[in-house]
Amino acid sequence: MNNKPKIVFFGTPRYAVMVLEEMHASGMTPDLIVTMPDKPAGRDLVITPPPVKVWAELHSVPVLQPEKLKDPAFLDAYKNGNFDIGVVVAYGKIIPQEVIDSPKHGILNIHGSLLPKLRGASPIETAILQDVKRTGVTIMLLDAEMDHGPILAQEEVIMEPWPPLAKQLGEAIVTAGAKLLVKTIPKWIAGEVTPLEQDHSKATYTRKIEKADGELSLTHNPYEEFLKFQAFHQWPGTFFFAQKGDKKIRVVIKKAHYDFEHNELFIDRVVPEGKKEMDYDTFILSL
């Protein structure tokens, strides 16, 4: 695009990198990237940069990794950038009002639902868990409250067959959101987009997913348990406990499928505690 605006980008995981790729391809490479600090990862706890930092270094974009966004040194560097607009995608911290107010045209956020539905930390997983087939992506103007700001653009994302794995739905939503973002930025800056206030009375909320949420009950509603498997397949994973002799062991589910005709959940592959991956039938015979 001609007269590219000066852009600051806040983001951390692989999904944010997908948006950066689309921005870069559209001539909207950010001028500064703000991401989370490096942290230990893997069994050996090797200090590892977030995916967004890796991307930034490959594309020679300056990076800041403040522990706190209210840190005076960060705020000085940030405000001295005189940015036209900001973008936030899965950054991982609440962004304070002082940071939101600095760019001339505010900060835009890609959120993985059709707001005001499914506000919060886990819209993609929750859409699957709650069997919400009509979902999509929203470009909103960030304000101080969670996923509360006015809507600039929305697009529905239809996934078939349903339910998808969270990774599949997430990639579809982020791909749609990245394309919608690069269309929206120039229109918003040019004053061609009217912000639409959300109907806050219709808001629904998601919560942060915990490791313990991945436990499946093999005696519960099979379709609901399959939705859980699809939602949590990537993280935190799903598992159940089985009795082996006088001991309860944790069994991780690696592969499962659902028979819609007979309303039955089938577990295909598992990793029993202390063992290698195996067929579920083989595991049952070992009990």
Buried (B, 14 or more C-beta within 10 A) or exposed (E): EEEBBBBBBBBBBBBBBBBBBBBBEBEBBBBBBBBBEEEEEEEEEEEEBBBBBBBBEEEEBBBBBBEEBEEEEBBEBBBEBEBBBBBBBBBBBEBEEEBBEBBEBBBBBBBBBBBBBBBBBBBBBBBBBBEBEEBBBBBBBBBEEEBBBBBBBBBEBEBEEEBBBBBBBBBBBBBBBBBBBBBBBBEBBEEEBEEBEBEEEEBBBBEEBEEEBBBBEEEEEBBBBBBBBBBBBBEBBBBBBBEBEEEEBEBBBBBBEBEEEEEEBEBEBBBBBEEEEBEBEEBEEEE
